[in-house]
Amino acid sequence: MDVLGEVDGASVAGDFVERIPVAFARRYGIVGLTSTNGRMRVAAADLSDLRPLDDVGKVLGVEVEPVLAGR
């Protein structure tokens, strides 16, 4: 797990926007960032419960790499 220093300049992954409901992303404070080679970096405000990140991975068919970021 990484700590993401700055998210301001990061792009949101198109697959994340298209396939993950906004209400779900807001509820859990998550956003999908870069996606390469079947792996997506997902910024999350709280990493104490990884179930939402697991759900994102299942829906998108990718391995999720969680990174801590402010809400």
C-alpha contacts under 8 A as a table, 3 or more apart, distances in Angstrom:
res1	aa1	res2	aa2	distance
1	M	65	E	6.90
1	M	66	P	5.75
1	M	67	V	5.76
1	M	68	L	7.74
2	D	66	P	7.03
2	D	67	V	4.86
2	D	68	L	6.53
3	V	67	V	5.29
3	V	68	L	4.76
3	V	69	A	6.70
4	L	7	V	6.82
4	L	43	A	7.54
4	L	67	V	5.78
4	L	68	L	5.77
4	L	69	A	5.70
5	G	69	A	7.48
6	E	9	G	7.20
6	E	10	A	7.85
6	E	69	A	7.78
7	V	10	A	5.17
7	V	69	A	7.30
10	A	33	L	6.76
11	S	33	L	5.88
11	S	34	T	7.07
12	V	16	F	7.33
12	V	17	V	7.34
12	V	31	V	6.88
12	V	32	G	5.70
12	V	33	L	4.61
12	V	34	T	6.96
13	A	16	F	5.32
13	A	17	V	6.61
13	A	32	G	5.44
13	A	33	L	4.91
13	A	34	T	5.68
13	A	35	S	6.61
14	G	17	V	5.19
14	G	18	E	6.14
15	D	18	E	5.14
15	D	19	R	5.93
15	D	20	I	7.90
15	D	60	L	7.26
16	F	19	R	5.50
16	F	20	I	5.41
16	F	31	V	7.39
16	F	32	G	5.52
16	F	60	L	7.53
17	V	20	I	5.89
17	V	21	P	7.58
17	V	22	V	7.69
17	V	32	G	7.90
18	E	21	P	7.92
19	R	59	V	7.60
19	R	60	L	7.37
20	I	24	F	7.06
20	I	25	A	7.01
20	I	56	V	7.22
20	I	59	V	7.81
21	P	24	F	5.32
21	P	25	A	6.46
22	V	25	A	5.10
22	V	26	R	6.09
23	A	26	R	5.19
23	A	27	R	5.98
24	F	27	R	5.16
24	F	28	Y	6.34
25	A	28	Y	5.48
25	A	29	G	5.67
25	A	30	I	5.07
25	A	31	V	6.39
26	R	29	G	4.92
26	R	30	I	6.68
28	Y	44	A	7.53
28	Y	45	A	7.66
28	Y	46	D	7.71
28	Y	52	P	6.98
29	G	44	A	5.61
29	G	45	A	5.34
29	G	46	D	7.26
29	G	71	R	6.08
30	I	42	V	6.60
30	I	43	A	5.50
30	I	44	A	4.38
30	I	45	A	6.60
31	V	42	V	5.57
31	V	43	A	5.34
31	V	44	A	6.71
32	G	40	M	6.75
32	G	41	R	6.07
32	G	42	V	4.31
32	G	43	A	6.32
33	L	40	M	6.68
33	L	41	R	5.31
33	L	42	V	5.63
33	L	43	A	6.97
34	T	40	M	5.66
34	T	41	R	5.53
34	T	42	V	7.87
35	S	38	G	6.91
35	S	39	R	5.57
35	S	40	M	4.16
35	S	41	R	6.47
36	T	39	R	5.39
36	T	40	M	6.44
38	G	61	G	7.57
38	G	62	V	4.94
38	G	63	E	6.22
39	R	62	V	5.21
39	R	63	E	4.62
39	R	64	V	5.81
39	R	65	E	6.88
40	M	62	V	6.44
40	M	63	E	6.27
40	M	64	V	5.06
40	M	65	E	5.90
41	R	64	V	5.97
41	R	65	E	4.64
41	R	66	P	5.87
41	R	67	V	6.75
42	V	53	L	7.58
42	V	64	V	6.46
42	V	65	E	6.05
42	V	66	P	5.03
42	V	67	V	6.00
43	A	66	P	5.99
43	A	67	V	4.74
43	A	68	L	5.65
43	A	69	A	5.63
44	A	47	L	6.45
44	A	66	P	6.86
44	A	67	V	6.18
44	A	68	L	5.22
44	A	69	A	5.54
44	A	70	G	7.46
44	A	71	R	7.56
45	A	68	L	5.91
45	A	69	A	5.14
45	A	70	G	5.13
45	A	71	R	5.10
46	D	49	D	7.11
46	D	68	L	7.01
47	L	50	L	6.00
47	L	66	P	7.81
47	L	68	L	6.93
49	D	52	P	7.26
50	L	53	L	5.28
50	L	54	D	6.33
51	R	54	D	4.96
51	R	55	D	6.22
52	P	55	D	4.98
52	P	56	V	6.31
53	L	56	V	5.04
53	L	57	G	6.28
53	L	64	V	6.71
53	L	66	P	7.49
54	D	57	G	5.07
54	D	58	K	6.29
54	D	64	V	7.26
55	D	58	K	5.11
55	D	59	V	6.17
56	V	59	V	5.21
56	V	60	L	6.03
56	V	64	V	7.62
57	G	60	L	5.31
57	G	61	G	5.48
57	G	62	V	4.91
57	G	63	E	5.60
57	G	64	V	5.60
58	K	61	G	5.06
58	K	62	V	6.85
